[in-house]
Amino acid sequence: MIKGTFQLGGDIINVIVDKNNVMFTDANNVITTIEGLKLNRQGVIREFPDLKDDENWNKKAIERFKKHIQTYSTENSKLNYIMDELKKHGYIPLYKQRAGFRPQKFYGY
């Protein structure tokens, strides 16, 4: 298990990667999976233009994320992919923490 901590404005967001499961926590430590997130329709359409006229765009985008995250072999590479995606949207990477170890600053940021 590995956890990444990110900042967006005054909010702190944690991303937890446990094998192929990705969970998110907010400032209140409420844990949710990708299904519990509110996805931005315009952002999804920018990433997947074929979902523009699809009624089930939300479900299909989530399924594509799940399939894509499984293509990475390690939890660290999965967290790095998520970090790269979140940086595009203004999130600032703060710390990375492997289970049982001290938090470390993200390298190269």
C-alpha positions, 0 to 999 in steps of 0.5 A, a space after each residue: 500500500 502506498 499513499 500520496 498527499 496532494 494540496 489543492 488550494 486550502 484542501 489536502 487530498 490523499 490518494 491511497 493505492 492498494 494493489 489495483 484499488 485506488 481510494 481517495 480521502 478528503 480533509 475530513 478523512 472520508 474515504 471513497 473509491 473512484 465511483 464516489 468522486 464527482 467527475 467533471 463532464 468536460 474533463 472526461 470529454 476532453 480525455 475521451 471525446 467518444 463519450 461526448 454523446 453517451 448517456 453513461 459517460 460517467 460509468 464508462 470513464 470510471 471503467 476506463 480508469 480502472 482498466 488503465 490503472 491495472 496496466 501499471 505493474 507496481 503501486 509506485 508507478 500507479 501513484 506516479 501516474 495519478 500524480 502526473 494527472 492531478 498536476 495537470 489540474 493544479 494539485 500540488 504533490 506533497 508527500 508519498 508514504 509507503 505502508 509503515 514508512 515515514 512520508 517522503 517528499 515527492 521527488 522532482 517536485 
